Amino acid sequence: MPTAIEISELVKKFGTTTALDGVSFNINEGEFFGLLGPNGAGKTTLIRILTTLIKPTEGQAKVMGVDVKEMSAEVRKVIGVIPQAMTTDLDLTGYENMDIYARFYSIPKRERKERIEQLLEMVELKERAGELVAAYSGGMRRRLEIARGLIHKPSILILDEPTIGLDPQSRHVVWELLQKFRNEDSLTILMTTHYMDEAEILCSRLAIIDYGKIVAMDTIDALKKQLPQKDVVELSFSGVDSNKAVEETKKISFVHTAVTSDGTMRVSVDNGAQSIPVLIDLLKKIGAKVSSVILKQQTLEDVFIHFTGRPIREEEVKKVSFFIGAGIPRKWGR
């Protein structure tokens, strides 16, 4: 597929502090790409480079084939940006916020009006367009900012922690919007996030960044397959000797381990969902009565812990200024 974003050996230093240390990866056109990492890992620094707010110290980054360092004005024409902090003007109406932004891109009046109305309808704010943004909820403001970021029909939408601080219902609405825009407009989307469920639902591929380096990158399923642990199926049964159940279960090709304790057998398998019917049928054939089955699948949190050695804790999630940056990376004291 054509490449939307090319990043090659990107380095960013702030004095003696290295925020990005030789980052390289590509994002294909039409891809929903996620960037995961703790605070101070380098996510926001990378986004600020791609959006031309700061220049790299070394290396190269291209957006739709345009070098972000040499042709920043051209890059800004093809990207839409949704920063962490809410930046809509509270003293203007929703429509006025959209209109001012459209004027920045010199969109003609008639086209501007049509585009604003179309986008406001898509984000379900058309009926509230004439109200001051100060009266909007957090979820409504975020939807307005997504619409505003798309006013000039960008090829790439870049979002930095788009649902931080939103309630669960508003987060789901934002997810649905992003999926809709990507499917209908063939957008390329790059999103940073702390939320594992968000990444699992939205991203076709993702990279994990830690201490300024990419430590893992692939589809979520492929990353899970790299874990030494497998899915675990727990089966509670009666009517048959536990040792016999384990012995027969271990004969199945996809079973890695099987152990029993207090009438429950824990079976490690490659694909838990597909394995359950086979395991139940086996136990029934040897005379066992299965009373319960629990599937414990590998999660993206398990992947993150495997590659970084730590979970992303909720207290790490906090608002930082997209325009100023997240501050000193964790390696140097955060």
C-alpha positions in Angstrom: 0.0 0.0 0.0 1.1 3.6 -0.5 2.9 5.1 2.5 1.2 8.1 4.3 3.9 8.7 7.0 7.6 7.7 6.8 9.8 8.1 9.8 13.5 7.2 9.5 16.1 7.3 12.4 14.3 10.2 14.1 16.1 11.8 17.0 15.0 14.7 19.1 17.2 16.2 21.8 16.4 18.9 24.3 19.8 20.0 25.5 21.4 16.8 26.9 18.0 15.0 27.1 17.2 12.6 24.3 13.4 12.4 23.9 13.4 10.3 20.7 16.3 8.0 20.0 16.4 6.6 16.5 12.7 6.1 15.9 11.8 4.5 12.5 8.5 3.2 11.1 6.0 3.7 8.3 2.2 4.1 8.3 0.2 3.1 5.2 -2.5 5.1 3.6 -5.9 4.3 5.1 -4.4 2.7 8.2 -5.6 3.3 11.8 -2.2 3.3 13.6 -1.8 3.5 17.4 1.1 4.7 19.4 1.3 3.4 23.0 3.6 4.5 25.7 3.8 5.9 29.3 4.1 9.6 30.0 7.5 10.8 29.0 8.1 8.0 26.5 8.3 10.3 23.5 4.8 10.1 22.0 3.9 13.8 22.2 7.4 14.8 21.0 6.9 12.6 17.9 3.5 14.0 17.2 4.8 17.6 17.6 7.5 16.8 15.0 4.9 15.3 12.6 2.7 18.3 13.0 5.6 20.7 12.3 5.6 22.3 15.7 9.2 21.4 16.4 12.0 20.1 14.2 13.9 16.9 14.6 17.5 16.9 15.7 18.4 14.1 13.4 16.7 11.8 11.0 13.8 12.4 8.7 10.0 12.4 8.8 7.7 12.6 5.7 4.0 13.1 5.6 2.4 12.2 2.2 5.8 12.3 0.8 6.5 15.8 2.1 9.5 16.4 4.5 8.2 18.0 7.7 11.4 19.9 8.3 11.9 21.3 4.8 8.2 21.9 3.7 6.2 22.4 6.9 3.6 24.6 5.2 2.8 21.9 2.7 2.5 19.3 5.5 0.0 21.4 7.4 -2.3 21.4 4.3 -2.7 17.6 4.4 -3.0 16.9 8.1 -5.8 17.5 10.6 -4.7 17.7 14.3 -6.7 16.9 17.5 -4.5 17.8 20.5 -5.0 16.5 24.0 -6.2 19.8 25.5 -9.6 21.2 24.3 -8.8 24.2 22.1 -12.3 25.3 20.9 -13.2 28.8 21.9 -15.8 28.8 24.7 -17.0 32.3 23.8 -18.0 31.3 20.3 -20.7 29.1 19.0 -20.0 25.7 17.5 -20.6 27.0 14.0 -18.3 30.0 14.6 -15.5 27.8 15.8 -15.8 25.8 12.6 -16.0 28.9 10.4 -12.9 30.6 11.8 -10.9 27.4 11.3 -12.1 27.0 7.8 -11.1 30.6 7.0 -7.5 29.7 8.1 -7.5 27.4 5.1 -9.0 29.9 2.7 -12.0 27.8 2.0 -14.5 29.7 -0.2 -17.7 30.9 1.5 -20.2 28.6 -0.2 -18.0 25.5 0.2 -17.2 26.5 3.8 -20.9 26.7 4.7 -21.7 23.3 3.1 -18.7 21.6 4.6 -19.4 22.9 8.1 -23.1 21.8 8.0 -22.1 18.4 6.7 -19.5 17.8 9.4 -21.7 19.1 12.2 -24.4 16.8 11.1 -22.0 13.8 11.0 -20.9 14.5 14.6 -24.5 15.1 15.7 -24.1 18.7 16.6 -26.1 20.4 13.9 -29.0 21.2 16.3 -26.5 22.8 18.8 -24.4 24.7 16.2 -25.8 28.1 17.3 -25.0 27.6 21.0 -21.9 28.8 22.8 -19.3 26.0 23.2 -19.2 26.9 26.9 -22.6 25.1 27.1 -21.2 21.9 25.5 -20.3 18.8 27.5 -16.7 17.4 27.3 -17.9 14.8 24.8 -19.6 17.4 22.6 -16.5 19.6 22.6 -14.4 16.7 21.5 -16.8 15.8 18.7 -16.7 19.4 17.6 -12.9 19.4 17.6 -12.8 16.3 15.4 -15.2 17.9 13.0 -13.1 21.1 13.0 -9.9 19.1 12.3 -11.5 17.7 9.2 -12.8 21.0 7.8 -10.1 21.2 5.1 -10.4 17.5 4.0 -7.0 16.3 5.2 -5.5 13.1 4.1 -4.2 12.3 7.6 -5.9 12.8 11.0 -3.5 13.0 14.0 -4.9 12.6 17.5 -3.0 12.9 20.7 -5.0 11.2 23.6 -8.4 12.0 22.0 -10.6 10.7 24.8 -8.6 11.6 27.8 -10.9 12.9 30.6 -14.1 11.8 28.9 -16.8 9.6 30.5 -17.2 6.1 29.1 -20.3 6.9 27.0 -18.6 9.9 25.4 -15.5 7.8 24.6 -17.6 5.2 22.8 -19.3 8.0 20.7 -15.8 9.3 19.7 -14.7 5.8 18.8 -17.7 5.4 16.5 -17.0 8.8 14.9 -13.4 8.0 14.2 -14.3 4.6 12.7 -17.0 6.2 10.5 -14.7 8.9 9.2 -12.0 6.4 8.5 -14.3 4.1 6.6 -16.2 6.8 4.7 -13.4 9.2 3.8 -10.5 6.7 3.6 -8.6 8.7 6.2 -5.2 7.7 7.6 -5.4 8.0 11.3 -2.5 8.2 13.8 -3.5 8.2 17.5 -1.6 8.2 20.7 -3.4 6.7 23.7 -3.0 5.3 27.2 -6.2 3.3 26.9 -5.7 -0.4 26.0 -9.4 -0.9 25.2 -9.3 2.1 22.8 -6.2 0.7 21.0 -7.7 -2.8 20.7 -11.0 -1.5 19.3 -9.6 1.1 16.8 -6.1 0.3 15.7 -5.3 -2.0 12.8 -1.6 -1.8 13.8 0.3 -0.2 16.7 3.8 0.6 18.0 4.9 0.7 21.6 7.4 3.4 22.5 9.4 3.5 25.7 12.3 5.7 26.7 12.3 7.3 23.2 12.6 3.9 21.3 10.1 1.7 19.5 10.2 -1.5 21.4 7.5 -3.4 19.5 5.3 -2.8 16.4 2.8 -5.1 14.6 -0.9 -5.9 14.6 -2.4 -6.6 18.0 -2.9 -10.3 17.2 0.7 -10.6 16.0 2.0 -8.9 19.2 0.0 -11.2 21.4 1.5 -14.2 19.6 5.0 -13.0 20.6 4.1 -13.5 24.3 5.6 -16.6 26.0 2.3 -17.2 27.8 -0.8 -18.5 25.9 -4.6 -18.3 26.4 -5.8 -20.3 29.4 -9.0 -22.3 29.6 -10.2 -23.3 33.0 -12.7 -26.2 33.1 -14.4 -27.4 36.2 -15.6 -31.1 35.9 -16.5 -34.2 37.9 -17.1 -37.9 37.2 -13.6 -38.7 36.0 -10.1 -39.0 37.5 -8.2 -35.8 37.2 -5.0 -37.5 36.1 -6.8 -39.2 33.3 -8.3 -35.9 32.2 -4.9 -34.3 32.1 -3.3 -37.2 30.3 -6.0 -37.2 27.5 -6.0 -33.4 27.2 -2.2 -33.3 26.7 -2.6 -35.5 23.6 -4.4 -32.6 21.7 -2.0 -30.9 19.3 -2.8 -27.3 20.3 -2.5 -27.9 24.1 0.8 -26.6 25.6 0.2 -27.5 29.3 -2.6 -29.0 31.4 -2.7 -29.2 35.2 -5.5 -29.8 37.7 -6.3 -28.5 41.2 -9.4 -29.0 43.3 -11.5 -30.2 40.4 -10.5 -27.5 37.9 -8.2 -28.1 35.0 -6.1 -25.2 33.6 -5.2 -25.7 30.0 -2.8 -23.5 28.1 -3.7 -23.2 24.4 -3.0 -21.0 21.3 -6.6 -19.9 20.7 -8.9 -20.2 23.7 -12.1 -19.5 21.9 -11.6 -22.1 19.3 -10.2 -24.7 21.8 -13.2 -24.7 24.2 -15.6 -26.9 22.2 -12.8 -29.5 21.5 -11.8 -29.6 25.2 -15.4 -30.0 26.3 -16.1 -32.8 23.8 -12.9 -34.6 24.9 -14.0 -34.5 28.6 -17.4 -35.7 27.8 -16.0 -38.7 25.8 -14.0 -39.9 28.8 -17.1 -39.6 31.0 -16.6 -36.2 32.7 -19.4 -33.8 33.4 -18.3 -30.2 32.8 -19.9 -27.7 35.1 -18.1 -24.4 34.1 -15.7 -23.0 31.6 -13.7 -19.8 31.9 -11.5 -18.3 29.1 -8.6 -16.1 30.1 -7.2 -14.5 26.9 -4.0 -12.5 26.5 -4.7 -8.8 26.5 -3.0 -5.8 25.1 -2.1 -4.9 28.7 -0.1 -8.2 28.8 1.7 -7.2 25.6 2.6 -3.8 27.0 3.9 -5.3 30.3 5.9 -7.9 28.3 7.7 -5.3 26.2 8.1 -2.4 28.7 8.2 -4.3 32.1 5.4 -2.2 33.6 1.7 -1.5 33.2 0.2 1.9 32.2 -1.4 2.9 35.5 -4.4 5.2 35.5 -2.6 7.8 37.6 -0.1 8.3 34.7 -2.9 9.6 32.5 -3.0 13.4 32.8 -3.4 16.3 30.5 -0.3 17.9 29.1 0.0 20.8 26.6 0.3 19.5 23.1 2.0 22.8 22.1 4.5 22.8 25.0 5.0 19.0 25.3 5.0 16.5 28.1 8.2 17.7 29.7 11.2 15.6 30.7 11.1 11.9 29.7 10.8 9.4 32.6 14.3 8.2 32.1 15.6 11.6 33.3 13.6 11.9 36.5 9.8 11.6 35.8 
